């Protein structure tokens, strides 16, 4: 079974409507769950509101809510089901359904599918596409780099950043452990 989840702040009702419509047209998701700030636990609401009050509005309080809502969604689905997380600003392309189903198969086989900001290895013919390339050191907050005991010379800081706007996880011990680690890091910094 395949599930979809996202998050939308209270000012994004039109995006929620569009997102649900596009996702439903694909006819592949067992359930679509869109979290709102009111769905946060009291503890998470407190953390988010504290960050928003001091101007940390990017990604709605630096997306500290993201591992929480994904874990919450995984708790509700059966083992080996696949959860697709997509930011509310993502669009679904009905003509890309075969590629989406391929992503589900990859996730089923490898437990997780993510995308990074690197130049693709494959060629795209004569098309002159430009791809965003974001190394970790340009977009990772300094307190997170310090938390892991890294510096700007550390090899991992020069790797392409993983895009957290859309990814796929299979509910299994590996992904639950990874997502709990992500959540715990946010609880520490």
N, C-alpha and C positions, 0 to 999 in steps of 0.2 A: 504494500500500500504506500502511496505517495501523498505527502502532506505539504502544505505551504504555510509559512508564517511571515509576518512583517510587523512593523511598528509605524504608527503615525501620531504625531502630536495633534493637539486639538484643532489646530488651524489648517489641517490637511484633509478635510472631509471630501473635497472634490477629487483629490488624488486617491483616496480610499475607494471611492465609487468607481473610478476608472480602472484601478488596479484589480478590484474584484471582478469587474466585467471582463477584462482581458483574460484573467486567470481562469475564470469559469468557461470562457469560450474554448480554451484548450481541452477541456473535459478529461484531465488527467489527475486532478487532485481529489483525494478522498474528502479533505476538509481544508478550508482556508481560514486561518486565524490571524486577525489583525489586532495587535495589542495597542492599547492607548495608555496614557499616563495613569488613568484611573485604575488600570489593571495591575499596576505595580504594587508590590508589598509596601507596607508602611515604611519599612527601613529603606527600601530603594527609593521611594518617593522623597524621603528626607534627603538622601544623598544627591539625587538629581536636582531637587529644588535648591539645595545649598550651592551646587555648582552653577546653576542658572542665575542665581542672585548675584554671584560674583563675576558674571559676564561670560561664563563658559558655555556659550550657546551652540558652538560648532558641533554638529552631529547630535544635537540635543543632549548636552552635558557630556560630550566626548563619548557618547554611546556606551556609557557604563551599564546601561540597561540591556545591551544586546545579548551577552551570554546568559543573563537571567531569563529572558523571554524564550530563548532557544531551549534552554534546559527545561523550563516550565512546559514547553510544547512537547519535548521528548518524553517527559514523564507521562503524558497522556496517550502516547501511541505505543503500539506493540513492538517488541524486539524485532530487529531487522527491517522495520519500516524505514522509509526514507523521508527526511525532512528537507525541504528546499526553503532556505531563508532568502528573501529578496527585499531590499530596501523599497519603501513605498514609491519612490521615484522611478523604479525600474518599469519598463514596458515589456509586454509579452507579445511576441510575434507569432501569429497563427501559422505563418509559412515556415517557421522554424521548429515545428513540432517534432520532426524526425531528429533534429539535433538535440532537443530537450530530452527525448526518450533515450538517446545515446548517453547523455549525461547521467540519467537514472541508472543505466546499465553499468557505467563506470563506477558510480557510487556504490552500487550493490557489490561489485567486485572488490573495490579498494577501501570501502567504508567512508570515504570522504572525497569530495571534489572541490577544489578551490582554483582560483585564477589569480595570476600575478601581473604586475605592471612591468613586463619585460617585452622585448621585441619578439614576436612569434618566430618560431623556427621554420615554419612553412612559408612558401612564397604565395603571393596572391596575384599571379600573372602580371599583366601590365598595369594593374591598378596601383596608384600611388597613394596607398593608405599611410596615415601617420598614426602611430600608436603611442599612447601615453606611457612614459617610462619614469617610474618613481622609485628610487632607491630608498631603503629604510631611513637613512640618515637625514633625508630632506623632510620627512613627514612624521617621524616618531618623536613624541614628546621627550624632553631631556630627563624628566623624572623616571620615565619607564626605562630609558637606557641605563640610568644609574641603578635602578632597582635590580636589573639583571647583571650589574657589575661590568658593563660594557663601556667602551669609549668609541670615539669616531674612527679609530683605526681598526676596530674589531671587524673581522671579515663579514660577520652576519649583518652588520650595519650597512654594508655595501651591496647586499643582495636586493633583488626586486621586492617591493612591498606586496603582501598578499591583499587582494581586494576583499573587503568584508561586506560589500554591497550585495553580493549574490553568491551563495555557495550551497553545497549539498552535503548532508551527513546521514549516515545510516545509524540507527539506534543500536549501539553495541558498546561493549566495555571500553574499547579504544576511544571512541568519540566522546563518550560520557566523561572519561578521565580528562581528555583534552579540554573540553568545555568547562569542566569544574576548575581546572587549572587557570583558564582564562578568567573565570569569575573571581577566583581567589586573588589573582594579581590585582584586579580592580579593587578588591576589598583592602589591599595592603597600601595602595598608593593614593 
